[in-house]
Amino acid sequence: MTKNVQEMPAPGATAVARAHAVYTPLNLYFYDLLVHGLSNHLAWRCPTRRLSALYEANLSGNHLEAGVGTGFFLDHTGEGRIGRLVLLDINRHCLDCAARRLARFNPTLVQANLLAPIATSLAPFDSVSLTYVLHCLPGRMHEKLATLDYLRPLMNEKAVLYGATILGRGITPNLAARRLLALYNAKGVFNNYEDDLESLTAGLRQRFGHVAIETQGCVALFRAS
Ligand SMILES: C[S@@+](CC[C@H](N)C(=O)[O-])C[C@H]1O[C@@H](n2cnc3c(N)ncnc32)[C@H](O)[C@@H]1O
């Protein structure tokens, strides 16, 4: 059973809805091929193995996956590591898709908006992943990073938050990246034209004592604790 932990609609509900409406069962069927098979390499120039390595390095046995998509990275890196797993997403189809794929880890599902306080009684986690979510969320970087304030109460003192996001500013996108950025931002699937490394770094440093952040192609990969 899925817990729905928020009763109040979040601010900017239309923009929030546009950012995840694309994840229909049909689109999720093609998601891994399109995003992790093609776009990461050809457009964002951040090989998928680099993102997998981030999971290999930071995934704990007590993990919260925030923004689950198809569950791709946990499927590839979770074996023998995951003890407790919670999948959190606003989109029902993503939760269902990832839950099926990751059924062997017996996940708990939480349907919630990352841009609003997460009113749950969940016990805290040792790792939280936020992979390819920030570039979807509407608003300026400081508004998107409010999600860190909602996730932090769910983190143990020594927990690690890690993830990656596609930047829209301060990068040198190739033709494919420019076309995809234009298309996805026009549709509201991405909201990242104002996202740059400086604002991401500043927001992480405001909230965490230890921050490591690097870029590969158009992607910023981060780890904070
Ligand atoms: C681009 S996908 C990334 C999925 C996965 N982490 C990956 O890297 O393949 C973005 C995910 O964030 C979720 N999402 C988008 N907006 C959200 C919001 N406001 N609250 C919670 N989840 C959201 C989407 O439903 C989707 O599962």
The ligand as a Tripos MOL2 file, in Angstrom:
@<TRIPOS>MOLECULE
LIG
   27    29     1     0     0
SMALL
NO_CHARGES

@<TRIPOS>ATOM
      1 C1         13.9660   12.4820  -14.7920 C.3       1 LIG1
      2 S1         13.1580   11.3970  -13.6700 S.3       1 LIG1
      3 C2         14.5530   10.7020  -12.8030 C.3       1 LIG1
      4 C3         14.2750    9.3090  -12.3580 C.3       1 LIG1
      5 C4         15.4700    8.5420  -11.7710 C.3       1 LIG1
      6 N1         15.9550    9.1640  -10.5660 N.3       1 LIG1
      7 C5         16.5590    8.4020  -12.7870 C.2       1 LIG1
      8 O1         17.6140    9.0130  -12.6230 O.co2     1 LIG1
      9 O2         16.3620    7.6680  -13.7510 O.co2     1 LIG1
     10 C6         12.4400   12.4950  -12.4970 C.3       1 LIG1
     11 C7         11.6330   11.8090  -11.4150 C.3       1 LIG1
     12 O3         11.2650   12.7890  -10.4450 O.3       1 LIG1
     13 C8          9.8670   12.6830  -10.1870 C.3       1 LIG1
     14 N2          9.3620   14.0040   -9.8130 N.ar      1 LIG1
     15 C9          9.2410   15.1020  -10.6120 C.ar      1 LIG1
     16 N3          8.7380   16.1240   -9.9070 N.ar      1 LIG1
     17 C10         8.5560   15.6800   -8.6470 C.ar      1 LIG1
     18 C11         8.0440   16.2780   -7.4560 C.ar      1 LIG1
     19 N4          7.6360   17.5520   -7.4170 N.pl3     1 LIG1
     20 N5          7.9850   15.5220   -6.3300 N.ar      1 LIG1
     21 C12         8.3820   14.2190   -6.3410 C.ar      1 LIG1
     22 N6          8.8550   13.6020   -7.4430 N.ar      1 LIG1
     23 C13         8.9450   14.3260   -8.5870 C.ar      1 LIG1
     24 C14         9.2750   12.1680  -11.4890 C.3       1 LIG1
     25 O4          8.0030   11.6240  -11.3090 O.3       1 LIG1
     26 C15        10.3520   11.1640  -11.9120 C.3       1 LIG1
     27 O5         10.1660    9.9380  -11.2790 O.3       1 LIG1
@<TRIPOS>BOND
     1     1     2 1
     2     2     3 1
     3     2    10 1
     4     3     4 1
     5     4     5 1
     6     5     6 1
     7     5     7 1
     8     7     8 2
     9     7     9 1
    10    10    11 1
    11    11    12 1
    12    11    26 1
    13    12    13 1
    14    13    14 1
    15    13    24 1
    16    14    15 ar
    17    14    23 ar
    18    15    16 ar
    19    16    17 ar
    20    17    18 ar
    21    17    23 ar
    22    18    19 1
    23    18    20 ar
    24    20    21 ar
    25    21    22 ar
    26    22    23 ar
    27    24    25 1
    28    24    26 1
    29    26    27 1
@<TRIPOS>SUBSTRUCTURE
     1 LIG1         1 GROUP 0 **** ****
